[in-house]
Amino acid sequence: MIDSGDTAWIIVATALVLLMTPALGFFYGGMVRKKSILSTLNLSFITIGLISIQWVLIGYSLSFGDSIGGLVGGLNYLGLNGVGLEVLDGLTIPHLLFAGFQMTFAIITPALITGAFVERVRFKSFLVFTLLWATLVYDPVAHWVWGGGIFYQMGALDFAGGTVVHITAGYSALAFSMAIRKRKGFGRITIEPHNIPFTVLGAGLLWMGWFGFNGGSALAADGTAVLALFNTNTAAAAAAVVWMFLAWREGKPSVLGIVTGAVVGLVAITPAAGFVTPLAAMLIGAIAAPISYYAIAFRNKRGWDESLDVWACHGMAGTWGALATGLFATTAINAAGADGLFYGNPGQFVTQLITVVVTIVYAVAITFILTKIISSVWGLSVSETEEEVGLDISEHGERAYA
């Protein structure tokens, strides 16, 4: 039976999560040079269009269709066949609403990867990569964790996408950045963000949208949704404050650093949001900040041009969050979850570790193969001359500012 309260909340949560993708565009867009701001915004915006269509045609079925060996969903929901207004088993919302809510996750995940190659990616190559990556990486991993696949059968915990969203995107971003050439002058000239207020705006909208991201993943307007929402805010706050002090120790407490810290906390709590106490959420966020902070320092030292630190902020914080779920989860606060290591169940931590390692290896391997194929056919990057002009003009024929 459909519950109107649960349905209303998931409709709102779906809208909140969809808002996160253009918010991500502003978060990234403020950190690039002004000659490529429209291109950067568009990488997020067009992903909404691409993946919305892919999800209806095949993505939902591959993610949540009848399991084929625990590896991928079958084609029984192809074109959303059989997905209507009936109540989905075990829930109190229409099946179509569940599919729509999950679609917003499928949209933002490849959009996250765009931070790795802004200002130099060939638009045509990006479109092909995004469609193939969503089909070959996101959809199978979503099935493994949420659709009844291998990780689900193992008892892995991922409340709202630490593994499915952030680990896949973060490590794929690193792999892509290794395949594409560095930005012209990288390491020799200062590449400064052109509009940090855009980034602050994007971060604020991401923080708000994350209440739908994590709170909506309860799939009901209940106590678990409240817990997830509260934990989300707590972890983000802790990470923002810790990042501020880390930056202050080495100079000034930059605004860009503070908002980056908040996003890192949001990432880290995502897999644990509905399974841990608020105090555990505070610890998860506080520990995530130095992990990502020093991951950025490591990336800089290695000279990797992973432009906007998707790996450090999403890959590393997502990895910590998934593992921390295996430490701090407790059935005392959510009986539908499991106890973690600190509550007497070391097996849960082992399960989380296996899930993390397999996902990283799979995402990196498929991304590497896709980039090699696309590079050989079209090339991954624009020419250095086109980059110098700016992707707004060279790829889209327009400019953001007079």
Secondary structure, 3 states (H helix, E strand, C coil): CCCHHHHHHHHHHHHHHHHHHHHHHHHHHCCCCHHHHHHHHHHHHHHHHHHHHHHHHHHHHHHHCCEECCCEECCCCHHHCCCCCCECCCCCCEHHHHHHHHHHHHHHHHHHHHHHCCCCECHHHHHHHHHHHHHHHHHHHHHHHHCCCHHHHHCCCCCCCHHHHHHHHHHHHHHHHHHCCCCCCECCECCCCCCHHHHHHHHHHHHHHHHHHHHHHHCCCCHHHHHHHHHHHHHHHHHHHHHHHHHHHCCCCCHHHHHHHHHHHHHHHCCCCCCCCHHHHHHHHHHHHHHHHHHHHHHHHHCCCCCCCHHHHHHHHHHHHHHHHHHHCCCCCCCCCCCCHHHCCHHHHHHHHHHHHHHHHHHHHHHHHHHHHHHHHCCCECCHHHHHHCHHHHHHCCCCCC
